[in-house]
Amino acid sequence: MNISSNLTTLLFERDITQKQLAEALKMSPSTINGYITKGREPDIETLIRLALYFNVTIDYLLGFNVMNKTSDGKMLTKNDNEMIHLFRRMDIKQQNYLIDQIKFMIRQNNKNETPYV
């Protein structure tokens, strides 16, 4: 399981302390710390509570990659999965803005490429 690094990432992304998470879930801070630093594994009920709190899947918390291939059969990289995870946390306006920015960057990159002769 990869619960430790995934919880650490979620806390960092949301700017939440272990203590704040413990209070929100009505757990002791030492329990949360155990999941993050001591390799303790939460039971299924706690996994559900964590997933609901962070609005992620239990698979994500455990480090399973349920979406591991693209439509053309290529394997998703760690960066691909991180982009998907971050993109899904954005509202629709932010998503559309990001898509426009990526398209712009690709067009700029294509303009700067030297054609093969």
Backbone as ProteinMPNN parsed JSONL, in Angstrom:
{"seq_chain_A": "MNISSNLTTLLFERDITQKQLAEALKMSPSTINGYITKGREPDIETLIRLALYFNVTIDYLLGFNVMNKTSDGKMLTKNDNEMIHLFRRMDIKQQNYLIDQIKFMIRQNNKNETPYV", "coords_chain_A": {"N_chain_A": [[0.849, -1.192, 0.0], [0.363, 2.288, -0.561], [-0.347, 4.287, 1.123], [0.823, 6.121, 2.888], [2.508, 7.99, 1.407], [0.573, 8.986, -0.338], [-1.357, 10.128, 1.367], [0.244, 12.1, 2.521], [0.738, 13.681, 0.261], [-1.886, 14.543, -0.344], [-2.509, 16.031, 1.96], [-0.597, 18.067, 1.745], [-1.301, 19.224, -0.76], [-3.768, 20.309, -0.151], [-3.209, 21.979, 1.862], [-3.418, 21.233, 4.596], [-3.062, 20.294, 7.979], [-1.858, 17.415, 9.812], [-3.096, 17.35, 12.259], [-5.403, 18.92, 11.807], [-6.722, 17.267, 9.971], [-7.144, 15.025, 11.579], [-8.886, 16.13, 13.511], [-11.082, 16.796, 11.863], [-11.932, 14.278, 11.081], [-12.503, 13.178, 13.458], [-10.528, 11.729, 14.884], [-7.567, 10.547, 16.546], [-4.627, 12.577, 16.511], [-2.27, 11.099, 16.618], [-2.96, 8.705, 15.436], [-3.377, 9.402, 12.745], [-0.78, 10.289, 12.214], [0.51, 7.857, 12.472], [-0.333, 6.505, 10.165], [1.002, 7.983, 8.298], [3.753, 8.176, 8.979], [4.604, 5.843, 10.3], [3.962, 3.54, 8.99], [1.518, 2.311, 9.509], [-1.597, 0.784, 8.686], [-4.75, 1.847, 7.631], [-8.056, 0.737, 8.599], [-10.85, -0.565, 6.649], [-13.127, 1.037, 7.04], [-11.991, 3.462, 7.868], [-10.48, 4.043, 5.595], [-12.569, 4.565, 3.807], [-13.679, 6.847, 4.999], [-11.507, 8.62, 4.761], [-11.238, 8.738, 1.959], [-13.705, 9.884, 1.238], [-13.478, 12.338, 2.565], [-11.284, 13.556, 1.251], [-12.192, 13.444, -1.295], [-11.399, 11.461, -3.168], [-10.619, 8.271, -4.688], [-10.638, 5.075, -3.023], [-8.854, 3.358, -4.18], [-6.997, 5.202, -5.183], [-5.944, 6.216, -2.75], [-4.676, 3.909, -1.822], [-2.778, 3.543, -3.701], [-3.218, 2.233, -6.074], [-3.361, 2.031, -9.559], [-5.956, 2.561, -11.335], [-6.583, 3.477, -13.81], [-4.706, 2.751, -16.198], [-3.976, 2.768, -18.856], [-4.003, 4.524, -21.966], [-6.415, 5.535, -24.495], [-5.241, 4.755, -26.858], [-3.719, 2.626, -26.137], [-1.279, 3.066, -24.869], [0.81, 3.06, -21.97], [0.07, 4.8, -18.968], [2.043, 7.287, -17.447], [3.673, 8.18, -14.315], [3.588, 10.975, -14.184], [1.469, 11.465, -15.969], [-0.688, 10.376, -14.524], [-0.613, 12.021, -12.275], [-1.241, 14.501, -13.419], [-3.865, 13.981, -14.288], [-5.123, 13.509, -11.831], [-4.791, 16.044, -10.568], [-6.093, 17.69, -12.423], [-8.735, 16.821, -12.233], [-9.424, 17.871, -9.812], [-9.901, 20.484, -10.278], [-12.206, 23.2, -10.987], [-14.663, 23.521, -13.647], [-14.172, 25.842, -15.134], [-11.466, 26.384, -14.575], [-10.374, 24.036, -15.633], [-10.967, 24.327, -18.387], [-9.467, 26.633, -18.952], [-6.876, 25.665, -18.466], [-6.69, 23.697, -20.465], [-6.795, 25.325, -22.761], [-4.379, 26.722, -22.384], [-2.497, 24.645, -22.582], [-2.903, 23.848, -25.241], [-2.05, 26.19, -26.508], [0.675, 26.21, -25.752], [1.567, 23.904, -27.071], [1.134, 24.63, -29.746], [2.955, 26.768, -29.906], [5.334, 25.405, -29.455], [5.381, 23.751, -31.715], [5.706, 25.669, -33.725], [8.268, 26.475, -33.211], [9.825, 24.335, -33.868], [12.226, 22.942, -36.001], [11.701, 22.185, -39.348], [12.12, 18.961, -40.791], [14.48, 18.302, -43.29]], "CA_chain_A": [[0.0, 0.0, 0.0], [1.087, 3.545, -0.676], [-1.197, 5.235, 1.842], [1.644, 7.151, 3.516], [2.872, 9.066, 0.476], [-0.637, 9.594, -0.892], [-1.918, 11.013, 2.399], [1.146, 13.245, 2.614], [0.471, 14.512, -0.913], [-3.199, 15.163, -0.192], [-2.407, 17.062, 3.001], [0.175, 19.172, 1.182], [-2.083, 19.879, -1.811], [-4.904, 21.033, 0.422], [-2.678, 22.811, 2.938], [-4.074, 20.748, 5.816], [-2.138, 19.611, 8.886], [-2.325, 16.128, 10.332], [-4.009, 17.655, 13.368], [-6.68, 19.348, 11.232], [-7.365, 16.077, 9.42], [-7.597, 14.218, 12.725], [-10.071, 16.785, 14.074], [-12.194, 16.685, 10.914], [-12.401, 12.884, 11.047], [-12.699, 12.763, 14.852], [-9.533, 10.701, 15.172], [-6.431, 11.129, 17.261], [-3.515, 12.95, 15.631], [-1.259, 10.028, 16.58], [-3.414, 7.705, 14.474], [-3.051, 9.944, 11.416], [0.673, 10.248, 12.116], [0.887, 6.458, 12.262], [-0.551, 6.186, 8.75], [1.934, 8.735, 7.46], [5.18, 7.977, 9.283], [4.95, 4.582, 10.951], [3.566, 2.403, 8.173], [0.248, 1.698, 9.915], [-2.585, 0.733, 7.615], [-6.109, 2.077, 8.133], [-9.066, -0.278, 8.268], [-11.676, -0.189, 5.507], [-13.992, 2.163, 7.427], [-11.162, 4.665, 7.851], [-10.192, 4.319, 4.186], [-13.765, 5.189, 3.236], [-13.769, 8.208, 5.543], [-10.44, 9.415, 4.146], [-11.582, 8.935, 0.546], [-14.797, 10.857, 1.185], [-12.965, 13.635, 3.006], [-10.42, 14.129, 0.219], [-12.852, 13.312, -2.595], [-10.591, 10.592, -4.018], [-11.021, 6.868, -4.559], [-9.83, 4.237, -2.132], [-7.742, 2.901, -5.02], [-5.977, 6.257, -5.189], [-5.289, 6.219, -1.437], [-3.844, 2.721, -1.682], [-1.722, 3.566, -4.703], [-3.53, 1.438, -7.256], [-3.609, 2.819, -10.759], [-7.07, 1.917, -12.029], [-6.571, 3.947, -15.183], [-3.296, 2.617, -16.506], [-3.708, 2.839, -20.289], [-4.753, 5.508, -22.736], [-7.276, 4.924, -25.509], [-4.407, 4.165, -27.913], [-3.0, 1.488, -25.581], [-0.033, 3.435, -24.201], [0.757, 3.071, -20.514], [0.149, 6.117, -18.334], [3.204, 7.486, -16.577], [3.376, 8.814, -13.032], [3.196, 12.353, -14.484], [0.123, 11.407, -16.544], [-1.641, 10.161, -13.44], [-0.649, 13.223, -11.428], [-2.002, 15.522, -14.154], [-5.281, 13.599, -14.238], [-5.575, 13.737, -10.451], [-4.882, 17.488, -10.334], [-7.106, 18.225, -13.333], [-10.06, 16.491, -11.708], [-9.691, 18.699, -8.635], [-10.217, 21.84, -10.732], [-13.566, 23.423, -11.472], [-14.734, 23.472, -15.109], [-13.53, 27.041, -15.678], [-10.029, 26.156, -14.483], [-10.029, 22.987, -16.586], [-10.988, 24.897, -19.737], [-8.323, 27.528, -19.049], [-5.679, 24.839, -18.582], [-6.707, 23.097, -21.807], [-6.397, 26.379, -23.7], [-2.958, 27.003, -22.19], [-1.738, 23.519, -23.124], [-2.981, 23.951, -26.699], [-1.182, 27.298, -26.89], [2.056, 25.769, -25.595], [1.864, 22.944, -28.14], [1.256, 25.396, -30.993], [4.215, 27.497, -29.849], [6.406, 24.425, -29.608], [5.383, 23.325, -33.117], [6.246, 26.77, -34.518], [9.701, 26.586, -32.966], [10.526, 23.157, -34.361], [12.801, 23.058, -37.342], [11.218, 21.081, -40.194], [13.156, 18.054, -41.294], [14.706, 18.466, -44.729]], "C_chain_A": [[0.885, 1.243, 0.0], [0.355, 4.653, 0.077], [-0.376, 6.387, 2.42], [1.948, 8.304, 2.563], [1.638, 9.741, -0.104], [-1.325, 10.51, 0.119], [-1.063, 12.267, 2.544], [0.892, 14.214, 1.464], [-0.854, 15.246, -0.764], [-3.179, 16.266, 0.862], [-1.676, 18.286, 2.468], [-0.652, 19.946, 0.157], [-3.194, 20.746, -1.242], [-4.508, 21.939, 1.573], [-3.383, 22.511, 4.261], [-3.014, 20.063, 6.681], [-2.721, 18.26, 9.287], [-3.347, 16.355, 11.445], [-5.376, 18.083, 12.846], [-7.444, 18.161, 10.649], [-7.932, 15.215, 10.536], [-8.859, 14.812, 13.343], [-11.284, 16.626, 13.166], [-12.787, 15.284, 10.897], [-12.654, 12.312, 12.434], [-11.828, 11.549, 15.2], [-8.411, 11.357, 15.966], [-5.335, 11.493, 16.253], [-2.455, 11.856, 15.539], [-1.656, 8.916, 15.615], [-3.077, 8.147, 13.053], [-1.54, 9.889, 11.205], [1.167, 8.823, 11.873], [0.716, 6.026, 10.818], [0.521, 6.823, 7.875], [3.392, 8.358, 7.731], [5.548, 6.596, 9.802], [4.482, 3.339, 10.183], [2.306, 1.688, 8.627], [-0.731, 1.747, 8.756], [-3.985, 0.914, 8.197], [-7.036, 0.925, 7.767], [-9.97, 0.265, 7.159], [-12.586, 0.995, 5.834], [-13.222, 3.484, 7.383], [-10.784, 5.037, 6.425], [-11.371, 5.028, 3.518], [-13.881, 6.63, 3.711], [-12.721, 9.129, 4.923], [-10.767, 9.733, 2.684], [-12.695, 9.965, 0.404], [-14.306, 12.252, 1.558], [-12.164, 14.319, 1.897], [-11.03, 14.081, -1.188], [-11.951, 12.58, -3.605], [-11.112, 9.168, -3.856], [-10.141, 6.162, -3.531], [-8.641, 3.692, -2.915], [-6.627, 3.936, -5.058], [-5.216, 6.262, -3.863], [-4.305, 5.066, -1.297], [-2.734, 2.643, -2.726], [-1.978, 2.688, -5.906], [-3.869, 2.364, -8.408], [-4.715, 2.133, -11.547], [-7.146, 2.335, -13.483], [-5.129, 3.887, -15.651], [-2.965, 2.646, -17.989], [-4.567, 3.914, -20.93], [-5.582, 4.787, -23.787], [-6.47, 4.294, -26.649], [-3.497, 3.054, -27.386], [-1.688, 1.803, -24.893], [-0.234, 3.445, -22.692], [0.851, 4.502, -19.992], [1.36, 6.164, -17.419], [2.743, 8.072, -15.24], [2.924, 10.256, -13.256], [1.793, 12.41, -15.089], [-0.923, 11.298, -15.436], [-1.742, 11.367, -12.524], [-1.449, 14.33, -12.103], [-3.506, 15.222, -14.107], [-5.85, 13.901, -12.858], [-5.767, 15.231, -10.177], [-5.986, 18.12, -11.181], [-8.514, 17.99, -12.785], [-10.413, 17.297, -10.459], [-10.081, 20.118, -9.008], [-11.698, 21.963, -11.061], [-13.515, 23.523, -13.001], [-14.051, 24.676, -15.753], [-12.011, 26.885, -15.67], [-9.579, 25.089, -15.482], [-9.963, 23.543, -18.009], [-9.81, 25.838, -19.959], [-7.038, 26.721, -19.248], [-5.59, 24.194, -19.963], [-6.273, 24.116, -22.85], [-4.906, 26.676, -23.598], [-2.087, 25.882, -22.774], [-1.742, 23.558, -24.646], [-2.063, 25.055, -27.205], [0.282, 26.877, -26.825], [2.461, 24.798, -26.703], [2.025, 23.667, -29.472], [2.58, 26.153, -31.034], [5.396, 26.565, -30.069], [6.52, 23.972, -31.064], [5.951, 24.414, -34.033], [7.763, 26.841, -34.4], [10.507, 25.394, -33.46], [11.037, 23.397, -35.77], [12.298, 21.898, -38.18], [12.381, 20.244, -40.704], [13.261, 18.198, -42.798], [15.42, 17.269, -45.268]], "O_chain_A": [[2.009, 1.229, 0.502], [0.436, 5.823, -0.299], [-0.848, 7.524, 2.437], [1.675, 9.462, 2.878], [1.652, 10.949, -0.34], [-1.826, 11.57, -0.256], [-1.592, 13.371, 2.676], [0.837, 15.426, 1.668], [-0.932, 16.445, -1.031], [-3.775, 17.325, 0.663], [-2.093, 19.417, 2.715], [-0.701, 21.175, 0.195], [-3.518, 21.797, -1.795], [-5.355, 22.587, 2.187], [-3.874, 23.41, 4.945], [-2.167, 19.334, 6.166], [-3.913, 18.003, 9.122], [-4.339, 15.633, 11.55], [-6.401, 17.658, 13.379], [-8.66, 18.057, 10.811], [-9.062, 14.734, 10.45], [-9.797, 14.082, 13.663], [-12.387, 16.353, 13.639], [-13.994, 15.115, 10.721], [-12.976, 11.134, 12.587], [-12.29, 10.53, 15.714], [-8.326, 12.582, 16.041], [-5.143, 10.792, 15.26], [-1.813, 11.7, 14.5], [-0.791, 8.257, 15.038], [-2.556, 7.365, 12.257], [-1.074, 9.488, 10.139], [2.138, 8.617, 11.145], [1.53, 5.264, 10.298], [0.9, 6.273, 6.841], [4.179, 8.235, 6.793], [6.718, 6.219, 9.744], [4.597, 2.219, 10.679], [2.041, 0.571, 8.183], [-0.684, 2.665, 7.936], [-4.364, 0.221, 9.142], [-6.835, 0.233, 6.769], [-9.857, 1.431, 6.78], [-12.792, 1.866, 4.989], [-13.741, 4.498, 6.918], [-10.769, 6.218, 6.078], [-11.184, 5.976, 2.756], [-14.15, 7.53, 2.915], [-13.012, 10.28, 4.598], [-10.592, 10.865, 2.234], [-12.626, 10.832, -0.467], [-14.686, 13.236, 0.923], [-12.34, 15.508, 1.634], [-10.46, 14.609, -2.143], [-11.772, 13.026, -4.738], [-11.944, 8.896, -2.99], [-9.038, 6.612, -3.221], [-7.542, 3.577, -2.374], [-5.449, 3.589, -4.976], [-3.986, 6.306, -3.852], [-3.229, 5.226, -0.721], [-1.857, 1.783, -2.646], [-1.063, 2.42, -6.684], [-4.579, 3.356, -8.24], [-4.448, 1.227, -12.337], [-7.718, 1.618, -14.304], [-4.397, 4.868, -15.518], [-1.793, 2.558, -18.356], [-5.691, 4.18, -20.505], [-5.467, 3.573, -23.952], [-6.963, 3.396, -27.33], [-2.607, 2.591, -28.099], [-1.037, 0.895, -24.378], [-1.306, 3.793, -22.197], [1.619, 5.313, -20.511], [1.662, 5.203, -16.711], [1.573, 8.412, -15.066], [1.989, 10.72, -12.604], [1.013, 13.303, -14.759], [-1.91, 12.034, -15.417], [-2.827, 11.702, -12.048], [-2.238, 15.017, -11.455], [-4.316, 16.127, -13.906], [-6.929, 14.479, -12.736], [-6.787, 15.635, -9.618], [-6.724, 18.983, -10.706], [-9.375, 18.866, -12.869], [-11.585, 17.389, -10.094], [-10.541, 20.878, -8.156], [-12.363, 20.975, -11.372], [-12.431, 23.6, -13.579], [-13.42, 24.543, -16.802], [-11.346, 27.218, -16.651], [-8.526, 25.224, -16.105], [-9.018, 23.263, -18.747], [-9.218, 25.843, -21.038], [-6.214, 27.056, -20.098], [-4.514, 24.156, -20.56], [-5.47, 23.802, -23.729], [-4.241, 26.861, -24.617], [-1.056, 26.153, -23.39], [-0.71, 23.329, -25.278], [-1.376, 24.884, -28.213], [1.047, 27.157, -27.748], [3.578, 24.87, -27.214], [2.936, 23.363, -30.242], [3.252, 26.182, -32.064], [6.341, 26.9, -30.783], [7.625, 23.826, -31.587], [6.613, 24.099, -35.021], [8.458, 27.213, -35.345], [11.737, 25.437, -33.471], [10.353, 23.981, -36.61], [12.444, 20.742, -37.781], [13.463, 20.75, -41.002], [12.25, 18.215, -43.499], [15.707, 17.208, -46.464]]}, "name": "protein", "num_of_chains": 1, "seq": "MNISSNLTTLLFERDITQKQLAEALKMSPSTINGYITKGREPDIETLIRLALYFNVTIDYLLGFNVMNKTSDGKMLTKNDNEMIHLFRRMDIKQQNYLIDQIKFMIRQNNKNETPYV"}
